[in-house]
């Protein structure tokens, strides 16, 4: 799977299910330009990403992300809990 951010930069992710969680490990970065995916060596600057999404109950999930550099250790981390929204309520609020 590739998750894109601005300017055609994307992170290639390997997705697996582990102990009831979805786990995303980065497999490198790319730059998609004119339909061609070019590898970007920015992992040397940013490190490797690890993302884990775990269900809490039927309406909530937790997420954890770390960015770890091979020389400098953990550069970034994020964790949080999210509630799934009601799609009909989201659609109604867009119409207002």
C-alpha positions in Angstrom: 0.0 0.0 0.0 1.2 3.5 -0.7 0.1 6.5 1.4 0.6 9.8 -0.4 1.1 13.2 1.1 1.6 16.5 -0.9 3.6 16.8 -4.1 3.4 13.1 -5.0 5.5 11.9 -2.1 4.4 8.6 -0.8 5.4 6.1 1.8 5.2 2.4 0.8 3.7 0.4 3.6 3.6 -3.3 4.3 0.4 -4.1 6.1 -0.1 -7.1 8.4 -2.5 -8.3 11.1 -0.8 -9.0 14.4 -2.4 -9.8 17.7 -5.7 -8.2 16.7 -4.1 -5.0 15.3 -3.4 -3.7 11.9 0.3 -3.0 11.6 1.9 -0.8 8.9 5.7 -0.8 8.4 7.3 1.5 6.0 9.1 -0.1 3.0 10.6 3.2 1.7 9.5 6.4 0.2 8.7 7.3 -3.4 8.0 10.4 -5.5 5.3 9.8 -8.1 6.0 12.2 -11.0 4.4 11.8 -14.5 3.0 8.4 -13.4 6.5 7.0 -12.5 7.4 6.0 -9.0 10.9 7.1 -8.2 12.5 5.8 -5.0 13.5 8.6 -2.5 16.3 7.9 0.0 14.7 10.1 2.6 14.6 7.2 5.1 18.2 8.1 5.8 17.0 11.4 7.1 13.6 10.5 8.6 14.1 6.9 9.7 11.6 4.1 9.6 7.9 4.4 10.4 5.7 2.0 12.4 2.0 2.4 12.7 -0.4 0.3 14.7 -4.2 0.5 14.8 -6.0 -1.6 17.4 -9.8 -1.8 18.0 -10.9 -0.8 21.5 -14.6 -1.7 21.0 -17.2 -1.5 18.2 -17.0 2.3 18.0 -13.4 3.2 19.0 -9.8 2.3 18.0 -6.4 3.3 19.2 -3.5 4.3 17.0 0.3 4.5 17.7 2.9 5.8 15.3 6.7 6.0 15.8 9.4 7.3 13.5 12.8 5.8 14.5 16.2 6.8 13.0 18.9 4.2 13.0 21.5 6.6 14.5 19.4 9.1 16.5 16.7 6.8 17.8 13.1 7.8 18.1 12.4 11.1 16.3 8.7 11.2 16.5 5.9 9.4 18.2 2.1 9.8 18.3 -0.6 7.9 20.0 -4.3 8.5 20.4 -7.8 7.1 20.7 -10.4 7.7 18.0 -14.2 7.3 17.9 -15.8 6.2 14.6 -18.3 8.8 13.4 -21.8 8.4 12.2 -21.7 8.8 8.4 -25.3 10.2 8.2 -24.4 12.9 10.8 -21.3 13.8 8.8 -23.3 14.1 5.6 -25.9 16.2 7.3 -23.3 18.6 8.7 -21.8 19.1 5.1 -25.3 20.2 3.8 -25.6 23.0 6.4 
